[in-house]
C-alpha cells in the first residue's frame, strides 16, 4: 500500500479479510461525540466542559475531535505490530524495521507491548503543550483520552512508556502521528491549532471527567460494526460525510430521550390522596431551578417512596434532565420499585415510549422469572475488561438509560477504583438520583455514600434522599458532603479553585419544613431542601 505512512496505512480495526483504517475510526468517533455532547452529561457538567474550550470558538467540534483522537496511540509500532503481516503489507519500507522489532514472538504468551492508551496520553500531552496549552490542561486532556479503556494513566506508567522507544517508534512515528492529527483537523474543517489560543483553555476536573466519559461512550458506539461498517471508500471528504450520517443514526438508536412525567402528585397518582409528607415534598420542590439536595425523613409507611418519585419528576422537568436513577439497599426492594415504576408508566400511557431498566447483579434471574425480555436487564458482572465494558453499554445500557432502578452499589461503584468510573459518574449527572433507606447503611457504605454525594454535588447532580428519622449529626454529614462538592470546598474538585473548609455560607441556602402528621402517635415529617444560590 504505497501511500503516505502518516494517514492511511495504520489500521484501527481488523477482521477477516477486512480492515478499518485508524483515520476512519477517528472520524467515526468524533462524529458520534459531536452528537452526544448535548445529551449525555447533565446541564452543569456539560456547561463546564463547553466552558473549558470556549476560547477556541468552535467548541463542540474541537471537543469531538479530541474524543476522536483517543486511539492515536494505535499509530505506533507497538499496536500495528500486533498484526505484523497486515501492517507490513500496508506500510512502506520506512516502517518495516520498527514493526519487525516489536512483532510478537511465537510462544511468548502474554502481550508485553505498551498499551496504546499510554501512547495516546503521552503524545497528546506533548502535542497540546506545543499548541500552547498549560501543563495542567495538557495532562487532564491527555489522561481523559488515554484512559478510555477504563483507567486514567498514571505518571509512572507514562514515564516507562516514554523509555520504550521501540514501542512508540521514536521521532519517526511521532512525526507521522503529528501529521495524522493535522489531517484529522483539516478534514473536520477546524483551524490550525497553532494559531488558536490554547493557552486560555482551562480544563477542570469535572470537565475532564465529562471528556473521559464522552470519549469512551463515543468509542463504544463507533466500534460497533452495526453502526459503522468497515470502510470501503478512501476519499476522506466522502468518508467524513458518510461517518456523519452513520453517527446520526447510531445516536438516535441509543434512545437517549428525556422522560417527561407530570410534576404534581395528583397527576402522577390520581387515585391517591396525598399524604402529609407528599404534600411537603411537592411544596419544597415546586420552585427549584438549580441543582438541589432534598432529604425526606418520615417513618416507614408514610409514603416516602412516592414522594421521592414526585420530587424526581419535578426536578427532572424544571432542570431539563434526562431521567432518574432510584437506588435501593437490596435487590428485593429494587425489584419491587421496578414493578411500581412500570405500573406508573402504564398508568401515564408512557409504557411504550419509556422503559425502566433493572440494574443489579441478579436482574437477569429476576426478569427471567417474570418471563421478561432479557434486553431490559442492566446486570453488572464483576469482570472489568474492555469487552465487558462495551457489553455493559451496548446490550445492557445500565446507568446510561434515562430511567433506571437498582441497588445502591451500582452508584457507589462510581467512587471506588473500578473500570470506567467516569462513565458511571457522568451517566448520573443527567438524572435525579433517588436514594432510599439512607438510615440503613453501615459505616463502610455511609463513607462511600458521602464520597458519592461530594462528586454528585461537584458535577451539579440533584439528589433526593429518603430515610426514617436520622440523627442530626448524620443529616448534617450528608448535607455537608453534597455541599462540599457543589461549592468545591472539599476533597473533590479542583485544588486550584478550592474554597476554605468552612465553605461560603452566603452561597448556600437550606430550607426545612416540618409538620405533625398524627398528634396521637407524635410522628414528625421533615423535608430539607438545599441548593446553591
N, C-alpha and C positions, 0 to 999 in steps of 0.2 A: 504494500500500500504506500506508494511513493507520494506522500503529501507532507505538509508542514507538521513536524512531530509535536508541536505545541497544541494542535487543535483536534484533529480527527482520530489519530491512531489510538489514543487512550480509551480503553473500554471501561464502561461503568457497570454493566451487567452482561453476563454471557450465558446463553442457553445452548441447547443442542443445535449446532449449525446456525446459531443466531447471535448477533452482538448488538448491544445498545450502547452507542458511544457515550463517553462520560459527559461530553458537552450537551448531548441531548437530555440526559438525566438532569443535568444542571438547569437547563431551561424548563424542563418539566416541573421540577421542584419550585423554582422561582414563580412559575405561573400559578401553581397551587397556593403558595404562600401569599401572593398578592390578593387572592380571593378569600383567604381565610383571615386576614388581618382584622377585618371589620366584624367578624362573627365569632371568633374563637375565645378571646380573652374578654373579661369584664370591662366596663367603661373606664374605670380608673387605671387599671393595668394597661389597657390598650392606649389610653391617652398618654400615659407615661412613656410607653415605648415610642409612640409617634413624636412626642416632645423631644426625646433624646436626639432624633435625627432631623429635627425641624430646620437646623441651619443649612441642610443640603438642598432644601427646596422641594424636590421630588421625593417626598418622604416614603410613601408606600412602595414605589418601585425600588428604592435603594434597600429598604428592609428586605423585600422579597429577593432581591439579587444576592444579598448576603446569605440568606437562607439557602439559595440555590448553590452557593459555593461551599456548602458543608462537606462535600466529598472531594474537595480539591486535593486532599492527601492521597486520593487514588491515582493521581497523576505523579507516580513515583515508582522507582524500580521495585520497592517492597510489595506494592499491591499488584502492579502489572505482571510481576514475576510469578504470581500465584497460578497463572496460566501462561507459562513462559512461551510455549509454542505459538499460542494465539498472539501474544504480544510481539514476538519476533516476526511474525507474518505481517503485522500491522505497522510496526515502527521500521525506520531505515537503520542502516549500519551504525549511525551515531549513537543509538541506544542499545545496540546488541550486547556490548561488553558488560554494561551495568545490569542488564536483565539476566544474563547468564550467571553473573556473580551471585545474585540473590535467589536463583531458581532453587526450589525445594529439592533437597537430595532424597533419593529413594531410601526408604526405610528409616528416615529421620524421626517419623512420628509426629509429635506436636509441632505447630507452627511457631517459628521464632522471629517472624518478621515484625517490624514496627507497626502497630495499629494505625490505619490510615487517618483515624480521628486525631491522633497526636501530630501527624504531619500537617493536617489541616490547621490545627491550632498554632503550631509553630510558624507555618508560612503566613497565615493570616495576621498573626501578631506583628511580624516583621513588616508585612505589606502595609498594614494600617499605620504603623509608625512612619513609614516612608511617605504615606499620604498626608501626614501631619497630625494624626490622632494622638491624644495624650496616652501615656503608658497605661493609666487605669482603664480608659475606654478600650484600648487595643487588647488588653488582657481579658476584659469581660466579654467582648465580642468574640474573640478567638476561642475562649472557653465555651461559650454558648454554642458555637458552630462545631467545635471539635468534640463536644460531649453528646452528640446526637445518638450515640449508642447506649446512653443511659447514665454515664458518669462524667463529671467535668474532669478534664486532665489536670493533674497537679504539677507543681513546679519541678519536682524531682524527675517525674516521667518525661517532661518536656526537655529537661537538661540532658537526660540519657538519649532521647530521640535525636537531639542535635549532634551528639557524638557519633551516631550511627550513620555516617555519611554514605556508606554503600547502600543503605536502605532508602534514604530520602533523595539520593542522587547528586548531592553537592551542587555547585554553581550551574552546571549544565541544565539539570532538571528544574532547578529553581527559576532559571530564565524561561524555561518552557511553561512553568506554572504561571509566571507573571504574564506571559503572552496569552495564555489561556484565559486568565481573568480579564485582560484587556479586551479580548474578543467577545466574551460574555457581556461585558459592559456595553460594548459597541452595538451588539445585536439587540440588546434590550433598550437601546436608544438613550442611554444616560451619558452625562457629561464626563469628560476626563476627570477622574478623581483628584489628580494632581493640581487641578485648577479650582478645587472646591474647598470650603472652609472646614475641613475635618478637625481642625484644632478647636472648633466651637462645639463639636459633638460631645455630649456628656451623658454617658450611659450609667444609670443607677442599677442597683442590684435587682430591683423589681423589673426594670426594663430588660435586663439580661435574662432573668427567669422567663419572661414573656417571649423573648427572642429564641431561647433554647427550646421552649415548648413548640413555638410556631415552626421552627426548623425541623424538629423531629416528626411532628404530625404531617407536615408537608412532604417530608421524605417518605413516610409510610404510604401516603396516598399516591405519590409519584412512582413508588416502587412496585405498585400493583399493576401487573401487565394487563389486567382487565380495564384499567383506566388509561394506561399508556403503553400501547403495543410497541414492540421493538421497531426502531426507526428503519424506514425503507426509502427515505429521501436524504440527500446530502447537500441541500441548499439551506443554510441556516435561517435565512429570512422566511423561506417556505415552512421550515420545521417549526420556527417560533409561532407562526400563525396557527399551525396545527396543534401545538402544545397548549396554546391559549384556549382553543376550542375543547380539547380533552379536559383541561383543568376546570373549565366552567361546568362541564357535565359531571365530573367526578365530585366536585364540591357540592353540587346540587343533590347528588345521591347520598351524601352524608346526612341529609335531613336535619341540619342544624338550624331549625326554625323555632322561634320562641313559643313557649306555651303561654297562652293569653287567657287565663281563667278570670272569672268575675272577682271583684276585690272585697265584697261585703260578705259577712257570714250568712245572711239570709239568702243571698244569691247562690252561694256555694252549697248550703244545706237548707233548702227551703222547707223541709218537713220538720225542722227542729227549732225550738225556741232558744235563742242564745242564752247561755248561762253567764253568770256574772264575770267569770274570768274571760270569757269570749268577748263580752262587751268591752271590758277594759282593754284587751289586746287590740281590738279593732279601733278603739279610740286613739290609742297611743301610736298606731302605725298609719293613721289616716293621712298625715301631712309630711311623711318622710320623703326627702328629695336628695338624700346623700347616703353614703354607706352608714349602716345602723346596726347596733347590737341591741337585741331585745332579750331580756331574761324574764321568763314567766315562772312564777312559783305558785303552786297550789297543790293541795292534797290529791292523792290518787282518786280518779273517778269524777273529777270536776271539769273535764273537757279540755285539758291542755293540748292534746294531740290535734284536735280540730282547730283550736285557737292557733296552734303553730302553723297549720296549713293555711289558714286565713291570713296570718301575718306574712307568710312567704308569698302568697298571691298578691297581696297589696304591695309589698316591696318589689316584686318582680315587675309589675306593671308600672309603678312610679319611677323605678330606676332603669327601665329598659333592659332587663336581664333575660337570659335565655331560658332559665327554668329553676329547678331546685334539686337539692340532694338531701334526703331525710335519713339521718344516721341514727341507728338504734343500737342498744347494747348487745343484743343477741340475734341469732339467725331467726329464732322463733318470732320475736317481735317484728323483725324485718318482713318476714313472710306475711304476718298479719297486716302490717301497714301497706304492703303491696296490694292486698285484697281491697283495703279501704280506698286507696288511690284509684285502683281500677274501677271500683264502683262509682267513685266521684266522677271520673271521666265519662263513664257510661251515662250517668245522670245528666251531665252537662252536654251530652251529644258530641263529645270530643274523642271518643274511644277509637275512631277510625283515623284520626289525624294526629293523635298524640299517643305514644305508648310509654309505659313505665318499665324501666329495666331493673331487675333484681340483681344486686351486686354483693355477693359474698361467696365464700368457698363452697357452700352447699347449695347454691342456686340451681345448678343443673339437676340435682336429685329432687329438689322440691318441685321444680317445674315439670319434671318427668312424671312425678306422681300425679300432677294435675293434668297430665296429657297435653301440656303446653308446647308450643313451638320452641325448640331449644335456641333459636336465633335470638330470643329475648333474654338470654342468660348473660349476666355480667360476672361470671365466675372468674376469680383471680387466683391462679395457681401460684405455686411457690417459685417456679423457675424464673430467673431474671434474664434470660438470654434475649438477644435481639429478635429472634424468631418468635419467642413468646410475647415480646412487647408488641410486635406487629399483629399477632393473632389477637392479643388483648384489644387492639384498636379496631381492626377491620371486621372481626366476627362478633366480638362481644361488646365493643364500644365503651363499656364501663363508665367511668365518671364523665366521659365526654358527651354523653347523651343529654338532651335537655332535662329529662325528668328521671331521677334515679332514687332507689330506696335500697338500703343495705346496712351493713354493720359499720360501727364507728371506726373499726380498724382500717377500713378501706380509705378513709380520710386521713387517719393518723399516719399511714404509710408515707404521706407527703412530707413528713418532718423527721423521718429516720433515713439512714443511709441505705437506700434501696434503688434499684434501677428506675430511671425516668421519674424521679420525684417532682421535677419541674413540670412534667405533663399533668400529674395529679393536681398540683397547686393551681396551675393556670386553668385547668378544667373546672375547678371550684370557683374561680373568680367571677364567672359569668352566671352564677347561681346564687340563690339564697340557701345557705347551709343551715338546716334544722337539726339540732342535736337533742335527742330525747334522753330522759332519765340521767341527767347530769350528776345527780347526787349518788348514783350507784357505782361510780368509777373509783377504783382503788388508787393508791398513791402513784404507782407507776403510770397508769392510764391518765391520771389527772395531770401529771407532769408533761406528758406528750400532748394532752389537750391544751394546756397553757401555751405550749410552743406552737401548736397549730393555730390557736387564736391570734397569737402575735403575728404570724405570717399572713393570716387572713386579713387582719387589720392593715398590715403593710400593703397588701395588694388591693385594698378597698372592697373587701368582700363582706356583705351583710350576713349576720348570723342571728338565728333565733334559738335560744336555749330553753329547754323545758325541764322542770325539776320539781320535786317535792321541796319543802322548805329547806333552804340552805343556811348553814352557819354564816353569819355576817362576814367573817374573815374570808371564807371561801368565795362568797359572792364578790367581794372586793378583788380577790385574786383573779377571777375570771374577767371582770371589767378591766382591771389594770393590764392584763395580758393583751387583750384586744386593743386597748387604748395605746399601749406602748408601740405596737406596730403601726397603728394609724397615724400617730404623731411622731414616729421614728425616734423614739427615746428609749428603746430597749436594746436588746442584743440582736434584733433583727433589723435589717435595713442597711443604710449607707453610713459608714463610720464618719465620713467627712461631712455628713448632714445631720449627725445625731444630736438630739437635744439633751439637756441635763436630765438626770434620772427622775427628777420631780415632774418633768413634762411642763407643758404650758397650759395651765388650767383655764386660761381665758379662751382657749380654742376648743375646749371640750365641754359638752353640755350633757347633763343627765336629768331625767325626769322620772319620778316614782309615783305611781297611782295605786292606792290600796283601798280595799273596802271589805266589809264583813259580808260573807255570803250566807251565814247561818249563825245567828246570835246564840242559839241553843248549843251548837257544837263549838262555838268560838273558833271557827276556821277563817283564816285570812287568805286573801289572794293578793299577790303583788306582781306588778309588771313594771320592769325597769327598762327604759329605752335610752340609749346613749348614741351620740353622733358627734362629729367634729363640725365646728362652725367655720 
